[in-house]
């Protein structure tokens, strides 16, 4: 199964860049019909993960993907599933 991985470690403190990267991977996944996007906000304080989830739960973004999954084995990972 094809997937796209987005690691946010390098831009964790750059708000606009985070949103741009999230938009980019979702657009890329839809264009290439990729079933899974793995987003790695890292463990840290949990603020970046909350920001990513807030972004993904916006109504206009939420309608683009099928479901969201928080990795129960690795706190610092979020999976976004797409259905075509």
PyMOL commands that set and color helices and strands:
alter all, ss='L'
color gray80, all
select helices_A, chain A and resi 9-11+15-32+47-56+59-62
alter helices_A, ss='H'
color red, helices_A
select strands_A, chain A and resi 3-7+36-40+67-70+78-81
alter strands_A, ss='S'
color yellow, strands_A
deselect
rebuild
show_as cartoon
